[in-house]
Amino acid sequence: MLAYQEGARDPFHLSLKTKEETKEEIKESLPLQPPKLVLKGIAWDETKPLALINGLLAKEGDTIQGARIVKIDFERVVIRYRSKEFVIELIEWKGEKSSEI
């Protein structure tokens, strides 16, 4: 015979989570890694600078692979990905050293 104790978990009650709750838990458990972005060049202008990222021309406010372009400076770009900011440095042409995140 099975006796139910007051305050104990009910073995016949299933606690199902919604898909959104499960997705949020997965997102929070993953390490914060921005997408792979390569900064190949910057067309500098004080009013409307442009950046060449992953072969795409982008301006401040644009989004590439889920990362928003926050600021374009003379030699670097600041992006925001999932509420955290990252810096992409301009590549060095001499050694073909690529600035990847």
N, C-alpha and C positions, 0 to 999 in steps of 0.2 A: 504494500500500500504506500502511496506517495502522499506526504503531508506537506502542505504549503505553509511556509513560515512568513508571517507578516513582515513586510519591509524587504523581503528577499526579491531577487529578480524573478519575474514570471517567465518560465521556460516556454510558454506558449505564445508570448508576445514578441514579435519580430520588430526590431528597431531598424527600419530601412531608411537610408540616407538618399537624398535627392541627387541627381547627377551634378547639379551645381555645387552642392556641398562637397561631393567627392572630388570634383575638378579643383576647387579652391584648396582642399587639403593637399592634393598632389602638387599644385603650384607652390604652396608654402614650403613643402618638404624638399623641393628641388633646389640645388645651389643656384645662386643668381649669376648666370652666365649670359652676357649680351650676345647677340648674333655676331657671326664672323663678318667684320666690316674692315675693308682696306681703303685707306685714304690715299689716293694717287695724285691728287693735285688740288690747289686752291686758286680760284680766280678772285684775287683780292680787290675789294672796293669797299670803302668805309660805309657806304649806304646799303649796298646789296651784294655782299660776298657770296660766292658759290663754291661748293666743294664737289670734287669728283670722288664718289664713294662707291665701290663695287661696280664701276662702270656707269654709274648714274649721276647726273648732275643734280645737286640738291641745294636748297637754300634753307636759311633758318626757319624752323617751324615745320619743315617736311618730315615725313616718317619713312624710314627704310628698314624693312624686316622687323617692324615693331619698335624700333628705336627712333625717338624724336630728336631732330637736330636742334640743340638748344642755342649754341653759339659757334660761329665760325671765326677763328682768329687767323692771323697771318701764317702760322705754322701748325695749327692744330684745330680740332673740332671737338666740341663738348656735346655728348649725346645723353639722353635720359632713357633708361630702359627699366621698366617696372619700378618706378619711383627712385631709382638710384642713378647718379651721374657717373659717366665714364669719359675719359679723354682719349682721342685717337690722334697720334702724332703723324705729321707728314713724313712719308718715306724718304730714306736717304738714297739718292740715285747712285752714288759711287759704289757702294757695296751691294746694291739691290736689296738692301735690308727693308723688309716690309713691316709696316706698323699694323698689326692685326690685333683684334680683340677676340 
